[in-house]
Every structure is written in C-alpha cells, then in structure tokens.
Amino acid sequence: MAEDAPRFIIPETFSVTRDGIGAQIYLIWELIRAPLIVPLLQLSVYICLAMSLMLLMERLYMGVVIVLIKLFYKKPEQRYKYEPIQDDVESGSSNYPICLIQIPMFNEREVYKVSIGAACNLSWPADRLVIQVLDDSTDQEIKKVVELECQRWASKGVNIRYQIRESRGGYKAGALKEGLKRSYVKNCEYVTIFDADFAPEPDFLRRAIPFLAHNPDIALVQARWRFVNANECLLTRMQEMSLDYHFTVEQEVGSATHAFFGFNGTAGVWRIGAINEAGGWKDRTTVEDMDLAVRASLRGWKFLYLGDLQVKSELPSTFKAFRFQQHRWSCGPANLFRKMVMEIVKNNKVRFWKKVYVIYSFFFVRKIIAHMVTFVFYCVVLPLTILVPDVYVPIWGAVYIPSVITILNSVGTPRSIHLLFYWILFENVMSLHRTKATLIGLFEYGRANEWVVTEKLGSTLQKNADAAKKTGFKLLKRPRFKFTDRMNTLELGFAAFLFICGCYDYVHGKNSYFVYLFMQTVTFFITGIGYVGTIIPSS
C-alpha cells in the first residue's frame, strides 16, 4: 500500500526536513499550482498580450500619421489664416489685443525671477499687456522677495500685478480662477500661462496670438517645452526622451488631425471666452489643465500645437521630485477619466470618432493601458512565469512587440538613441509608480487629490554643468541628502524579487530571460537607493 501512495518530489536543494514548515508550504504549493495558479497566470498573460497589442496599434497609428504630417502637411501658417500683427501709425497699438500673462507660484525661491523677467521682456505693447503673478507661497520670506521683484519691474513701467490669496483652495486651478476674476482682466481677450521656471522668448506672443486673432474657432495655442537642464544627469535625459515623444508625436498628431490633445498646463495661450464657455477652471482633479481642455474640446473648440514655438523650462533633477510629479501626472488623468467618461459619451456637439479618440486612444490606451501593461507584464507576470514554467508566453509578446513599441517611442529624441536600453529599464521602474497612481485615480482613494509642487533648482546646476564641461570634470555639486532619505523600499523589494527570478531562470530557464531580469534588477536597485539622479550621461 505504501508504494501506491502519491509522492511529491522535493528538490535536492530543499534544505528543510519533510515534516518542516517549509516542506508543508511546498506541498500546499504543489496542490494549488496546477488547478489554480497556472490558469490564473496564463489568463494574466493573455490579458497583458491583449493590452500590448492595443498599445502597439496606437503607436503604429501615431507613427504612420506623423510620417504623413512631415511629408505632406503644410505648416500651420499655411493651414490657418495667419497675418502678423503690425504697428499702426495712426492708431498706435490699439490693433493689438490686450493679453493677460498669468504666472502661478508656490514657494519658488530658486526660479521666481525666471518667468517674471521673461514675461516682462515680451515684445508686446506695454499698454496692451497685463502680467499677473499669482503667489500662493506659504514662506513669508519668499513672498516678500517675489513682491519686491514685481515692484522692481513695475517701476520700469511694466503693468505687473502681485496677487495673493488667503488660502490655497483649489491649488493652481484655484489661483488661475481667482486671477481671472480681477476687474482689470475684463478687457483682456487672451491669457497666457507660464509656470515659474518657464522662460518664453520675447517674440512668443507675436508668433502665437495671430492664430487666435484670425481664427475664431481656435481656443488654445500650445507651445513646445525645451529643457535647459536636459544634460544635467541621467534622470533628466530619461525625462527628455519621454517628453520629446509626447511633443514630437502625440501633440503634433492630435493638432494636425483635429482629434484632441491636452493642454500642458503652461506655455500656452487661451482664448478667455473659450475658458468661460467651457465652465472655467475646476479643481476636481490634479490635472486642471487637461480637465479644461477636454471640456473645451467637447464644445467644439479647436486646439493648435506649434512645435516651432519653444519655451525654455526645467526638468526635475531629483528622483523624489520626479516621483511626485509622475504621481500627479498619472493619477490625475485616470481620475479625470473616471469623472468625465460618461460626459464624453453623452456629448452631442462633437463627432462620434472624436469621442472614440478621446476615450480610447487619449485616455484608455495612453493614460491607463500604457502604464499598467509595462509594469504588470514585464515586472510581475513575466518573472512569475519563470517560476511557473507551465505557463506559456509567446516570444512575439515577450520580445518583438515591446521592441517595436520602444523603437517607435524613441523617434522623438534621436540624440539619445545610445541610452535607449537603459531608458527602457528606467521606464519599467517608473511604471511601478505610474500604475499605482493610475489605480489610485481610477478608484479615487488615498492620494487621489494630493498636490505636491515639483521642486525646482533653478540655473545653479546648469551653470555648474557648463563649468564642468570647460574644466573636464564629470561631477556636479548637488544638494546633499541623508542616505536614509534616498532609500525607496518599494524599488528595493522589486529588485530582490526580480533577482530571485533571474537566479531561478539562470539555473532552470530555457529562454535566457535572466539577462533582462538581472539588468532590470540593477535599475530597480539604483533607483531604490536614490542615485539615479546623480549619474552624468555621456554625450
């Protein structure tokens, strides 16, 4: 009878006795693996493959359209009515529309002079320009120096107003909304928004306003961001690669096809009448810019993206600041999708295909699927299939599709093509936080409405970088942090998980996934100890 009893084969490397706790856990695992774990994991693979195909189709569509745009589309000045606004000898500057510049700030000690100075130097008639500094700072010393800076420019004849509120209600959206209520704004036709670290060129308004003045169906002219500190460290180079695809492809395609693209929150000119018609600024999510853009688009307004109109800005150069920014940028769109999806479906003022584009392509694929499939498939499901070899993962899903998607994503920054592989690994790490933030936004819990202003370091580090190039040194003087402040336990936990999976694949695997897993482990470990922002990339 003993020979007929079922046997469970325990590996020779299993160090505990058959009657120990470890052996009991192993036996339970063997009992549930085939009937439960394998089917669930195989289903997860199929779901991830479906999401990968959705993302691939969206990227291919974007790629085809952007090629057609570059080959056959005329420049915006030729597609729209465009005529530069000229000075009139008889009427003086009265043919220039009155423009409002809004500069929202919150404790911007390092960069408050950047946007104020750039706005005050715009080549627009002084009597047709109103500059509004919306200061929500809680640091009294910073509020004082910002007010003094405004007074300094006012003494030079610039029409600049320093505005503060009693509370930060609504955060940036609340400040912008309050600013539009001022009595001196009633005669303004357009409003331009610049975050504190944005520095437009003097001819910014002269190039953007004519599109709005001569095309009454356009509500927004969005400029492209350019980054003064892109070469500061590896972290900023990774951000540049991601954002350049957004500007070079996503916004260009949305603008050229009149489909939809979101307002970026800064470096854009709005028609104030369109803002009012869309219901004004709302603070129901942390992406008030996207919220306003969707509502204006649903009322039939058109947006124009000008890739040649560029505004200098700064990228977060510390990993902590970057994580907070990515949480807001991932959580906010998911939360907005939750709140607006039925409003979009029921809207009858725009074409059916535009609603499909906004819901499926803009929100579902780019803001939800893109984050989730990157993390769930490549950082969770694929490593688990190594531990459970019964689960089948086709090579086209594990290798070919992500390779094509990566190549398509890299077209925005050809100068960084040599960093492409590390960028993939880094994006996989960030997909952990983006997925977490997306779920928080979708289910609206925890930090769904948390707003942390992105820390900016001004031009100090950029000057250090320029000096380093001249002297040949590779190190930059950066703010010092305690080692414990740098530690990110979530990344370190995934580094350990992937390392275990990699070791198992090295010993028992057949597909050599351990090569990817070990490199991904290193990337998780580097971000886990907080040193990703200290590495200086090669040119």
C-alpha angles and dihedrals in degrees: 000000000000090000091055094054116107116261129214114205112222118197117251089238091061101113102195128079123263090254096048128106091255091056091049091052089049092051092050089050091053091050096052100032100082101037098037118010098046096050092046093048092046089051089050089053092052092048091049091048090052091051090047090054090050090052092046093052091049092050092047091050090050091047094051094046095048090051090051090048092052093047104040112011120100122231117271091254088061098041095051136041104272131172124155114243109247134198113257117216094211102037097032112203097342092106089065113089116236109256130198121211115202120196111184114199140182118182092324097167096154101043110024092109093053101070095029092054094044093048092049090052095054112129096238126117108277093225091055096050131079119186116200121192107198104198117189093166118148094196107090093203092056092047089054096052092045091052091048090051090053091049090050092056092042089057087059092058098265116143096231126154126199110211129185133177133215091236139014093241110161091008111226094354090052092050093049092046092049091048092057090055094066114115094233090060096065093089095048116105099188137030126205121198125207124176115224095264096049120105116188122198116253092254094053097111094040089058099041107036097062090065090057095040095053100034110055093185093064115093102174139031110195122197127205123255121237120193122226093192101041091122095047097100143334091273093060092045090054090051092049091055092052096044095044090061089051092053100034097046117008099045094037091053094045091050098044094048094041087233104125142285128179128246109252094220095247143040091042136115118222131195102236091215090059091051091052093045091051091054100264129258117337128194099201091115137022091251100068089156094059091042092057092044093053093048093048091047091052088058092058101261119146128223128210126206118202110198092183092056103082133181124197117237143157131256122217106265099191123071092226092056091045092052092052091048093050091048090056094043092050101037096045099057092046091050091047090050089054091052100041108034095095091043089055092047093051095045113115100182097080134052121274093242092053090055089049090050094050095045101038108027104027101037111017102039103029101033101034115014096043092058098040100046092049093054103031097045104037100031102034118013099039094049090047092053087061089060090045104043092178088079114089121220115182115229092232090061097044099042118005101049096047090046092055093044091050093050091050091049092052097060092090095066111032092165090067097049090117089062093051098107094049089046089058091052092046092048089053089056092048091048086069091064094037092053091049091049092046092054091047089053095045094050094032101225138128112359096007093126099030113135119194115174111234110252114241127197100193125216096319095096092042090055089050090051092052090049090049091054091053094048097039096240120139101201126092125204104244134176111278122240131184113254090240089056089056095052116109108188096190092060092044090051092054090045089058092046094050092045091055091048090048093051091049091049091049090056102035108011128108103195100057093236087150089083090063093038095054092048090047088049091055091050093050089048094050092051090041091062091041101242101120091100095055099060115102111216123224116245 
